[in-house]
């Protein structure tokens, strides 16, 4: 926890959304029993009376800096005198979904292959072939953003959403520079077949020993198991004997081979994940309110003009297009970690603890750890 200023969401007794307040005033209302604590992270209080007067003329704009690994999200209050950020946070997306799905696929195939008299079935995956489908590993990232927004919308009236439109130039990433229009029409390799292109680039010889009159292999410098890309900067030509020497030891030769071809392993999966799911996310946001699109160039320019430090959550503030002073952007930056669906275990409570409770554990040496309860296991004792 940091000592940065934290704003508190306020509801009246009927659940009406009111203007946020500061933490000191919120705790005073709780101690005087004029309000109750509804949520602690972030703090949400509910007054014990009905507020009938009209709220202050202000609106709340939500900015979203969408990414594959981290998503910045912020809410800025637009008032008559100045704009004030009231919430900012960073969603740390899950990275284990694809591995879990691969494991499930293995179990499913094993089970099917060991059914003796089951007739073969082909082309029966209609759900995975429907139009507009988003892969589950990508979809769960976008769904986590919508869940956070739905949660915040219960405490504050968000009138508009600003989303940074993602349009990543893959060719520019490969070349390392911005290209002219005519350069996109020209191929960046010697042959359309990637294997032939690598061999032709390396002059039809092994780059390790120099042999040419032999069987040539195209070797992934960073192996595919380590997310090695399938492009010219990560491929090199080796003869069969040199290629066999690297088997199961590819990591030891990465720097050596990359220096030979002046190559680099550029990962496109993060950029592709963001681009593939942006339409789904945009459509879901449009169901919640007005959506305005911006781009990364405008975000960077405004952040520099407003003298705001670059973080995912600060970028989300800038994306709202509401100019704010850099000194009031230093509010509490929440870290939001999506969790797996609740277990179907029969143990609902154990010694006062429930699933997803936030607890603090202190060891005998004084070290403390804060975390969520992810599972409850009841051991039988004799």
C-alpha beads as a LAMMPS data file, in Angstrom:
LAMMPS data file: protein, C-alpha beads

382 atoms
381 bonds

1 atom types
1 bond types

-500.0 500.0 xlo xhi
-500.0 500.0 ylo yhi
-500.0 500.0 zlo zhi

Masses

1 110.0

Atoms # bond

1 1 1 0.000 0.000 0.000
2 1 1 1.161 3.536 -0.760
3 1 1 0.373 6.861 0.889
4 1 1 -0.986 8.434 -2.289
5 1 1 -4.356 10.128 -2.101
6 1 1 -7.324 7.791 -2.413
7 1 1 -10.821 8.833 -3.435
8 1 1 -13.895 7.150 -1.971
9 1 1 -17.038 6.248 -3.906
10 1 1 -20.301 7.252 -2.212
11 1 1 -23.837 5.843 -2.440
12 1 1 -26.976 6.953 -0.630
13 1 1 -29.331 4.597 1.184
14 1 1 -31.187 3.822 -2.066
15 1 1 -28.008 3.069 -3.990
16 1 1 -27.933 6.434 -5.778
17 1 1 -24.447 7.272 -7.045
18 1 1 -23.045 10.460 -5.521
19 1 1 -19.859 12.451 -6.073
20 1 1 -16.729 10.811 -4.604
21 1 1 -15.146 12.173 -1.445
22 1 1 -11.819 11.839 0.376
23 1 1 -10.882 9.045 2.773
24 1 1 -10.780 11.197 5.910
25 1 1 -14.346 12.394 5.457
26 1 1 -15.483 8.864 4.629
27 1 1 -14.048 7.358 7.831
28 1 1 -15.524 10.191 9.901
29 1 1 -18.978 9.368 8.512
30 1 1 -18.424 5.678 9.313
31 1 1 -17.287 6.387 12.900
32 1 1 -20.286 8.633 13.454
33 1 1 -22.460 5.784 12.146
34 1 1 -23.805 7.981 9.360
35 1 1 -22.510 5.568 6.711
36 1 1 -21.481 1.938 6.355
37 1 1 -18.494 0.435 4.578
38 1 1 -19.632 -1.402 1.442
39 1 1 -16.252 -2.186 -0.124
40 1 1 -12.714 -1.685 1.142
41 1 1 -10.554 -2.148 -1.963
42 1 1 -11.369 0.436 -3.291
43 1 1 -13.307 2.116 -0.495
44 1 1 -17.058 2.468 -1.097
45 1 1 -19.402 3.842 1.563
46 1 1 -23.186 3.986 1.669
47 1 1 -24.958 6.766 3.539
48 1 1 -27.800 5.909 5.908
49 1 1 -29.988 8.653 4.488
50 1 1 -31.548 9.545 1.172
51 1 1 -29.994 12.375 -0.848
52 1 1 -32.681 14.248 -2.748
53 1 1 -30.815 17.358 -3.866
54 1 1 -29.411 17.431 -7.362
55 1 1 -25.766 16.369 -7.615
56 1 1 -23.026 18.728 -8.737
57 1 1 -22.902 19.259 -12.489
58 1 1 -20.047 16.998 -13.455
59 1 1 -19.501 13.939 -15.544
60 1 1 -17.159 10.970 -15.315
61 1 1 -15.102 9.769 -18.261
62 1 1 -13.345 6.388 -18.309
63 1 1 -10.082 5.922 -20.211
64 1 1 -8.773 2.487 -21.214
65 1 1 -5.213 1.773 -22.313
66 1 1 -5.723 -1.713 -23.725
67 1 1 -2.794 -4.130 -23.801
68 1 1 -2.106 -7.843 -23.886
69 1 1 -0.247 -8.122 -20.563
70 1 1 -1.337 -4.928 -18.788
71 1 1 -4.436 -2.761 -19.190
72 1 1 -4.528 0.753 -17.779
73 1 1 -7.908 2.031 -16.616
74 1 1 -8.797 5.417 -15.142
75 1 1 -11.840 7.546 -14.305
76 1 1 -11.587 11.332 -14.512
77 1 1 -14.193 13.670 -13.034
78 1 1 -14.977 16.571 -15.361
79 1 1 -16.116 19.599 -13.360
80 1 1 -16.612 23.290 -14.146
81 1 1 -13.321 24.478 -12.652
82 1 1 -10.871 21.629 -13.260
83 1 1 -10.614 17.930 -14.089
84 1 1 -9.767 15.473 -11.314
85 1 1 -8.743 11.791 -11.583
86 1 1 -10.669 9.801 -8.983
87 1 1 -9.530 6.287 -9.852
88 1 1 -6.685 4.657 -11.716
89 1 1 -5.405 1.113 -11.850
90 1 1 -3.574 -1.507 -13.870
91 1 1 -5.114 -4.851 -14.767
92 1 1 -2.475 -7.611 -14.850
93 1 1 -3.858 -10.100 -17.336
94 1 1 -3.654 -13.833 -16.804
95 1 1 -0.977 -15.738 -18.711
96 1 1 -1.987 -19.298 -17.815
97 1 1 -5.142 -19.700 -19.910
98 1 1 -3.503 -21.190 -22.991
99 1 1 -1.553 -23.719 -20.897
100 1 1 -4.707 -24.761 -19.073
101 1 1 -6.574 -25.170 -22.349
102 1 1 -3.730 -27.250 -23.800
103 1 1 -3.866 -29.530 -20.748
104 1 1 -7.635 -29.862 -21.047
105 1 1 -7.288 -30.672 -24.747
106 1 1 -4.818 -33.424 -23.908
107 1 1 -7.155 -34.982 -21.348
108 1 1 -10.070 -34.793 -23.756
109 1 1 -8.159 -36.445 -26.607
110 1 1 -6.846 -39.169 -24.333
111 1 1 -10.363 -39.941 -23.161
112 1 1 -11.777 -40.064 -26.671
113 1 1 -8.956 -42.183 -28.054
114 1 1 -9.540 -44.821 -25.374
115 1 1 -13.229 -45.323 -26.115
116 1 1 -13.271 -48.560 -28.086
117 1 1 -16.505 -48.527 -30.018
118 1 1 -17.077 -44.839 -30.479
119 1 1 -17.463 -43.923 -34.175
120 1 1 -15.070 -41.329 -35.553
121 1 1 -16.328 -37.747 -35.664
122 1 1 -14.976 -35.071 -37.928
123 1 1 -15.748 -31.418 -38.536
124 1 1 -17.917 -31.224 -35.410
125 1 1 -16.477 -28.054 -33.906
126 1 1 -19.204 -25.644 -35.000
127 1 1 -18.654 -23.359 -32.004
128 1 1 -15.016 -22.743 -32.941
129 1 1 -15.895 -21.947 -36.565
130 1 1 -18.662 -19.415 -36.047
131 1 1 -18.259 -15.975 -37.561
132 1 1 -16.786 -13.322 -35.300
133 1 1 -15.402 -15.842 -32.824
134 1 1 -12.561 -14.696 -30.565
135 1 1 -10.115 -17.277 -29.231
136 1 1 -10.740 -18.047 -25.521
137 1 1 -7.197 -17.051 -24.522
138 1 1 -7.839 -13.585 -26.013
139 1 1 -11.501 -13.324 -25.065
140 1 1 -10.848 -13.798 -21.353
141 1 1 -8.549 -10.746 -21.392
142 1 1 -11.250 -8.545 -22.878
143 1 1 -13.869 -9.965 -20.531
144 1 1 -11.707 -9.057 -17.533
145 1 1 -11.734 -5.408 -18.668
146 1 1 -15.526 -5.426 -18.988
147 1 1 -15.896 -7.006 -15.530
148 1 1 -13.814 -4.253 -13.937
149 1 1 -15.814 -1.552 -15.718
150 1 1 -19.120 -3.148 -14.682
151 1 1 -17.901 -3.194 -11.092
152 1 1 -16.896 0.476 -11.159
153 1 1 -20.170 1.421 -12.869
154 1 1 -22.038 0.262 -9.755
155 1 1 -20.350 3.035 -7.743
156 1 1 -19.974 5.904 -10.205
157 1 1 -21.976 7.061 -13.248
158 1 1 -19.620 6.782 -16.219
159 1 1 -20.969 8.804 -19.135
160 1 1 -18.309 8.125 -21.764
161 1 1 -15.546 5.651 -22.564
162 1 1 -12.329 6.563 -24.352
163 1 1 -10.433 3.635 -25.853
164 1 1 -7.023 3.724 -27.497
165 1 1 -7.496 2.179 -30.919
166 1 1 -4.776 -0.372 -31.619
167 1 1 -3.308 -0.434 -35.132
168 1 1 0.151 -1.999 -34.975
169 1 1 2.319 -1.994 -38.081
170 1 1 3.840 -5.491 -38.096
171 1 1 6.045 -4.674 -41.092
172 1 1 7.445 -1.626 -39.311
173 1 1 8.247 -3.811 -36.284
174 1 1 10.188 -6.213 -38.503
175 1 1 12.101 -3.477 -40.345
176 1 1 12.645 -1.364 -37.251
177 1 1 11.518 1.818 -39.028
178 1 1 8.518 3.503 -40.609
179 1 1 8.153 2.613 -44.283
180 1 1 6.898 4.569 -47.256
181 1 1 3.772 3.413 -49.051
182 1 1 5.660 1.937 -52.009
183 1 1 7.925 -0.053 -49.658
184 1 1 4.948 -2.031 -48.350
185 1 1 4.358 -3.299 -51.881
186 1 1 7.909 -4.645 -52.075
187 1 1 8.678 -7.952 -50.369
188 1 1 11.221 -7.836 -47.566
189 1 1 12.627 -11.268 -48.366
190 1 1 14.026 -13.072 -51.374
191 1 1 11.324 -15.695 -51.696
192 1 1 7.732 -16.123 -50.599
193 1 1 8.663 -19.449 -48.989
194 1 1 10.237 -18.533 -45.654
195 1 1 12.597 -21.531 -45.715
196 1 1 13.888 -20.707 -49.161
197 1 1 14.207 -17.048 -48.231
198 1 1 16.465 -17.877 -45.261
199 1 1 18.704 -20.186 -47.314
200 1 1 19.006 -17.642 -50.129
201 1 1 19.858 -14.886 -47.635
202 1 1 22.635 -17.054 -46.176
203 1 1 24.080 -17.744 -49.666
204 1 1 23.079 -21.443 -49.659
205 1 1 25.607 -22.458 -47.013
206 1 1 25.800 -23.351 -43.357
207 1 1 26.464 -20.224 -41.333
208 1 1 28.347 -22.209 -38.679
209 1 1 30.811 -24.351 -40.656
210 1 1 30.452 -22.939 -44.163
211 1 1 29.401 -26.181 -45.902
212 1 1 27.277 -25.791 -49.023
213 1 1 27.079 -29.182 -50.754
214 1 1 25.018 -30.831 -48.036
215 1 1 21.543 -31.047 -46.562
216 1 1 20.677 -27.614 -45.175
217 1 1 18.308 -27.001 -42.257
218 1 1 16.536 -23.786 -41.248
219 1 1 17.007 -23.390 -37.505
220 1 1 14.937 -21.271 -35.091
221 1 1 17.477 -19.277 -33.073
222 1 1 15.011 -18.699 -30.246
223 1 1 13.089 -22.008 -30.154
224 1 1 9.364 -22.041 -30.741
225 1 1 8.782 -23.430 -27.240
226 1 1 10.249 -20.137 -25.959
227 1 1 7.927 -18.078 -28.196
228 1 1 10.456 -17.788 -30.997
229 1 1 8.970 -16.024 -34.017
230 1 1 8.859 -17.462 -37.525
231 1 1 10.563 -14.584 -39.362
232 1 1 13.912 -13.835 -40.984
233 1 1 15.377 -12.268 -37.850
234 1 1 14.981 -15.508 -35.896
235 1 1 16.004 -18.062 -38.562
236 1 1 19.440 -19.192 -39.664
237 1 1 20.766 -21.812 -42.100
238 1 1 22.688 -24.761 -40.618
239 1 1 23.868 -28.083 -41.979
240 1 1 22.478 -31.281 -40.485
241 1 1 25.488 -31.939 -38.229
242 1 1 25.583 -28.376 -36.849
243 1 1 21.833 -28.428 -36.397
244 1 1 22.014 -31.669 -34.396
245 1 1 24.561 -30.094 -32.048
246 1 1 21.994 -27.501 -30.929
247 1 1 19.263 -30.009 -30.104
248 1 1 17.878 -29.388 -26.597
249 1 1 20.550 -26.687 -26.117
250 1 1 19.155 -23.935 -28.320
251 1 1 19.339 -21.282 -25.576
252 1 1 23.139 -21.608 -25.441
253 1 1 23.519 -20.523 -29.076
254 1 1 21.038 -17.627 -29.220
255 1 1 23.523 -14.751 -28.903
256 1 1 26.039 -16.493 -31.163
257 1 1 23.619 -17.049 -34.046
258 1 1 21.861 -13.689 -33.738
259 1 1 25.190 -11.893 -34.021
260 1 1 25.920 -13.819 -37.251
261 1 1 22.850 -12.541 -39.080
262 1 1 22.306 -9.337 -37.077
263 1 1 18.903 -10.746 -36.172
264 1 1 16.346 -10.194 -33.452
265 1 1 13.422 -12.215 -32.164
266 1 1 10.429 -9.903 -32.423
267 1 1 7.299 -11.215 -30.746
268 1 1 4.064 -10.428 -32.514
269 1 1 1.689 -12.426 -30.313
270 1 1 1.125 -9.607 -27.797
271 1 1 0.310 -7.116 -30.553
272 1 1 -1.894 -9.622 -32.351
273 1 1 -3.830 -10.447 -29.171
274 1 1 -4.725 -6.785 -28.703
275 1 1 -5.731 -6.280 -32.333
276 1 1 -7.754 -9.491 -32.586
277 1 1 -9.932 -8.656 -29.596
278 1 1 -10.343 -4.906 -30.074
279 1 1 -13.578 -5.173 -32.093
280 1 1 -15.227 -7.344 -29.427
281 1 1 -14.145 -4.942 -26.676
282 1 1 -15.331 -1.910 -28.637
283 1 1 -18.762 -3.445 -29.233
284 1 1 -19.192 -4.344 -25.552
285 1 1 -18.205 -0.844 -24.447
286 1 1 -20.681 0.698 -26.886
287 1 1 -23.436 -1.182 -25.046
288 1 1 -22.450 0.593 -21.820
289 1 1 -22.110 4.140 -23.177
290 1 1 -20.599 6.389 -25.806
291 1 1 -17.212 5.227 -27.075
292 1 1 -14.532 7.567 -28.425
293 1 1 -11.415 6.193 -30.096
294 1 1 -7.957 7.700 -29.895
295 1 1 -4.468 6.551 -30.916
296 1 1 -1.116 6.006 -29.282
297 1 1 0.520 9.001 -30.961
298 1 1 -1.977 11.453 -29.476
299 1 1 -1.628 9.803 -26.073
300 1 1 2.158 10.173 -26.093
301 1 1 2.035 13.813 -27.215
302 1 1 -0.522 14.814 -24.581
303 1 1 1.349 12.971 -21.847
304 1 1 4.500 14.924 -22.684
305 1 1 2.641 18.249 -22.917
306 1 1 0.935 17.689 -19.568
307 1 1 4.209 16.463 -17.966
308 1 1 2.729 13.193 -16.717
309 1 1 4.866 10.146 -15.925
310 1 1 4.435 7.226 -18.308
311 1 1 2.587 4.303 -16.745
312 1 1 -0.323 2.199 -17.951
313 1 1 -2.744 3.889 -15.567
314 1 1 -1.448 7.403 -16.323
315 1 1 -1.856 6.708 -20.038
316 1 1 -5.483 5.831 -19.294
317 1 1 -5.898 9.252 -17.669
318 1 1 -4.462 10.954 -20.745
319 1 1 -6.687 8.883 -23.044
320 1 1 -9.793 10.522 -21.506
321 1 1 -8.727 13.693 -23.370
322 1 1 -9.425 15.746 -20.238
323 1 1 -6.428 17.905 -19.400
324 1 1 -5.285 17.415 -15.815
325 1 1 -2.443 18.772 -13.732
326 1 1 0.408 16.337 -13.193
327 1 1 0.414 16.892 -9.412
328 1 1 -3.148 15.583 -8.957
329 1 1 -2.418 12.430 -10.991
330 1 1 -0.435 11.027 -8.077
331 1 1 -3.372 9.109 -6.623
332 1 1 -3.436 5.510 -5.488
333 1 1 -2.626 3.173 -8.372
334 1 1 -4.566 -0.061 -7.919
335 1 1 -3.214 -3.382 -9.171
336 1 1 -6.079 -5.569 -10.387
337 1 1 -5.452 -9.282 -10.894
338 1 1 -8.208 -11.364 -12.512
339 1 1 -8.805 -14.656 -10.736
340 1 1 -9.973 -18.032 -11.961
341 1 1 -13.600 -18.982 -11.624
342 1 1 -14.577 -20.125 -8.155
343 1 1 -13.838 -23.763 -7.479
344 1 1 -16.707 -26.256 -7.464
345 1 1 -15.404 -27.767 -4.249
346 1 1 -18.024 -28.474 -1.576
347 1 1 -16.082 -26.631 1.142
348 1 1 -17.610 -23.135 1.237
349 1 1 -16.111 -21.945 4.527
350 1 1 -13.281 -23.188 6.706
351 1 1 -12.517 -21.728 10.139
352 1 1 -14.056 -18.386 9.198
353 1 1 -12.292 -18.096 5.836
354 1 1 -14.115 -18.033 2.493
355 1 1 -13.015 -18.307 -1.098
356 1 1 -11.398 -15.053 -2.415
357 1 1 -11.059 -13.493 1.059
358 1 1 -8.137 -11.069 1.277
359 1 1 -5.935 -12.111 4.195
360 1 1 -2.651 -11.076 5.780
361 1 1 -0.301 -13.759 7.131
362 1 1 2.553 -12.869 9.477
363 1 1 5.373 -15.349 10.059
364 1 1 7.218 -15.732 13.342
365 1 1 10.162 -13.711 12.024
366 1 1 7.851 -10.757 11.354
367 1 1 7.558 -11.089 7.570
368 1 1 4.019 -10.452 6.357
369 1 1 2.273 -11.561 3.192
370 1 1 -1.035 -10.331 1.765
371 1 1 -3.017 -12.462 -0.675
372 1 1 -6.327 -14.021 -1.650
373 1 1 -7.722 -17.379 -0.546
374 1 1 -7.808 -19.407 -3.754
375 1 1 -8.735 -22.827 -2.371
376 1 1 -10.144 -24.441 0.760
377 1 1 -9.022 -27.989 1.503
378 1 1 -10.465 -30.004 4.370
379 1 1 -8.108 -32.726 5.594
380 1 1 -9.488 -35.723 7.439
381 1 1 -7.835 -36.501 10.752
382 1 1 -7.819 -39.873 12.425

Bonds

1 1 1 2
2 1 2 3
3 1 3 4
4 1 4 5
5 1 5 6
6 1 6 7
7 1 7 8
8 1 8 9
9 1 9 10
10 1 10 11
11 1 11 12
12 1 12 13
13 1 13 14
14 1 14 15
15 1 15 16
16 1 16 17
17 1 17 18
18 1 18 19
19 1 19 20
20 1 20 21
21 1 21 22
22 1 22 23
23 1 23 24
24 1 24 25
25 1 25 26
26 1 26 27
27 1 27 28
28 1 28 29
29 1 29 30
30 1 30 31
31 1 31 32
32 1 32 33
33 1 33 34
34 1 34 35
35 1 35 36
36 1 36 37
37 1 37 38
38 1 38 39
39 1 39 40
40 1 40 41
41 1 41 42
42 1 42 43
43 1 43 44
44 1 44 45
45 1 45 46
46 1 46 47
47 1 47 48
48 1 48 49
49 1 49 50
50 1 50 51
51 1 51 52
52 1 52 53
53 1 53 54
54 1 54 55
55 1 55 56
56 1 56 57
57 1 57 58
58 1 58 59
59 1 59 60
60 1 60 61
61 1 61 62
62 1 62 63
63 1 63 64
64 1 64 65
65 1 65 66
66 1 66 67
67 1 67 68
68 1 68 69
69 1 69 70
70 1 70 71
71 1 71 72
72 1 72 73
73 1 73 74
74 1 74 75
75 1 75 76
76 1 76 77
77 1 77 78
78 1 78 79
79 1 79 80
80 1 80 81
81 1 81 82
82 1 82 83
83 1 83 84
84 1 84 85
85 1 85 86
86 1 86 87
87 1 87 88
88 1 88 89
89 1 89 90
90 1 90 91
91 1 91 92
92 1 92 93
93 1 93 94
94 1 94 95
95 1 95 96
96 1 96 97
97 1 97 98
98 1 98 99
99 1 99 100
100 1 100 101
101 1 101 102
102 1 102 103
103 1 103 104
104 1 104 105
105 1 105 106
106 1 106 107
107 1 107 108
108 1 108 109
109 1 109 110
110 1 110 111
111 1 111 112
112 1 112 113
113 1 113 114
114 1 114 115
115 1 115 116
116 1 116 117
117 1 117 118
118 1 118 119
119 1 119 120
120 1 120 121
121 1 121 122
122 1 122 123
123 1 123 124
124 1 124 125
125 1 125 126
126 1 126 127
127 1 127 128
128 1 128 129
129 1 129 130
130 1 130 131
131 1 131 132
132 1 132 133
133 1 133 134
134 1 134 135
135 1 135 136
136 1 136 137
137 1 137 138
138 1 138 139
139 1 139 140
140 1 140 141
141 1 141 142
142 1 142 143
143 1 143 144
144 1 144 145
145 1 145 146
146 1 146 147
147 1 147 148
148 1 148 149
149 1 149 150
150 1 150 151
151 1 151 152
152 1 152 153
153 1 153 154
154 1 154 155
155 1 155 156
156 1 156 157
157 1 157 158
158 1 158 159
159 1 159 160
160 1 160 161
161 1 161 162
162 1 162 163
163 1 163 164
164 1 164 165
165 1 165 166
166 1 166 167
167 1 167 168
168 1 168 169
169 1 169 170
170 1 170 171
171 1 171 172
172 1 172 173
173 1 173 174
174 1 174 175
175 1 175 176
176 1 176 177
177 1 177 178
178 1 178 179
179 1 179 180
180 1 180 181
181 1 181 182
182 1 182 183
183 1 183 184
184 1 184 185
185 1 185 186
186 1 186 187
187 1 187 188
188 1 188 189
189 1 189 190
190 1 190 191
191 1 191 192
192 1 192 193
193 1 193 194
194 1 194 195
195 1 195 196
196 1 196 197
197 1 197 198
198 1 198 199
199 1 199 200
200 1 200 201
201 1 201 202
202 1 202 203
203 1 203 204
204 1 204 205
205 1 205 206
206 1 206 207
207 1 207 208
208 1 208 209
209 1 209 210
210 1 210 211
211 1 211 212
212 1 212 213
213 1 213 214
214 1 214 215
215 1 215 216
216 1 216 217
217 1 217 218
218 1 218 219
219 1 219 220
220 1 220 221
221 1 221 222
222 1 222 223
223 1 223 224
224 1 224 225
225 1 225 226
226 1 226 227
227 1 227 228
228 1 228 229
229 1 229 230
230 1 230 231
231 1 231 232
232 1 232 233
233 1 233 234
234 1 234 235
235 1 235 236
236 1 236 237
237 1 237 238
238 1 238 239
239 1 239 240
240 1 240 241
241 1 241 242
242 1 242 243
243 1 243 244
244 1 244 245
245 1 245 246
246 1 246 247
247 1 247 248
248 1 248 249
249 1 249 250
250 1 250 251
251 1 251 252
252 1 252 253
253 1 253 254
254 1 254 255
255 1 255 256
256 1 256 257
257 1 257 258
258 1 258 259
259 1 259 260
260 1 260 261
261 1 261 262
262 1 262 263
263 1 263 264
264 1 264 265
265 1 265 266
266 1 266 267
267 1 267 268
268 1 268 269
269 1 269 270
270 1 270 271
271 1 271 272
272 1 272 273
273 1 273 274
274 1 274 275
275 1 275 276
276 1 276 277
277 1 277 278
278 1 278 279
279 1 279 280
280 1 280 281
281 1 281 282
282 1 282 283
283 1 283 284
284 1 284 285
285 1 285 286
286 1 286 287
287 1 287 288
288 1 288 289
289 1 289 290
290 1 290 291
291 1 291 292
292 1 292 293
293 1 293 294
294 1 294 295
295 1 295 296
296 1 296 297
297 1 297 298
298 1 298 299
299 1 299 300
300 1 300 301
301 1 301 302
302 1 302 303
303 1 303 304
304 1 304 305
305 1 305 306
306 1 306 307
307 1 307 308
308 1 308 309
309 1 309 310
310 1 310 311
311 1 311 312
312 1 312 313
313 1 313 314
314 1 314 315
315 1 315 316
316 1 316 317
317 1 317 318
318 1 318 319
319 1 319 320
320 1 320 321
321 1 321 322
322 1 322 323
323 1 323 324
324 1 324 325
325 1 325 326
326 1 326 327
327 1 327 328
328 1 328 329
329 1 329 330
330 1 330 331
331 1 331 332
332 1 332 333
333 1 333 334
334 1 334 335
335 1 335 336
336 1 336 337
337 1 337 338
338 1 338 339
339 1 339 340
340 1 340 341
341 1 341 342
342 1 342 343
343 1 343 344
344 1 344 345
345 1 345 346
346 1 346 347
347 1 347 348
348 1 348 349
349 1 349 350
350 1 350 351
351 1 351 352
352 1 352 353
353 1 353 354
354 1 354 355
355 1 355 356
356 1 356 357
357 1 357 358
358 1 358 359
359 1 359 360
360 1 360 361
361 1 361 362
362 1 362 363
363 1 363 364
364 1 364 365
365 1 365 366
366 1 366 367
367 1 367 368
368 1 368 369
369 1 369 370
370 1 370 371
371 1 371 372
372 1 372 373
373 1 373 374
374 1 374 375
375 1 375 376
376 1 376 377
377 1 377 378
378 1 378 379
379 1 379 380
380 1 380 381
381 1 381 382
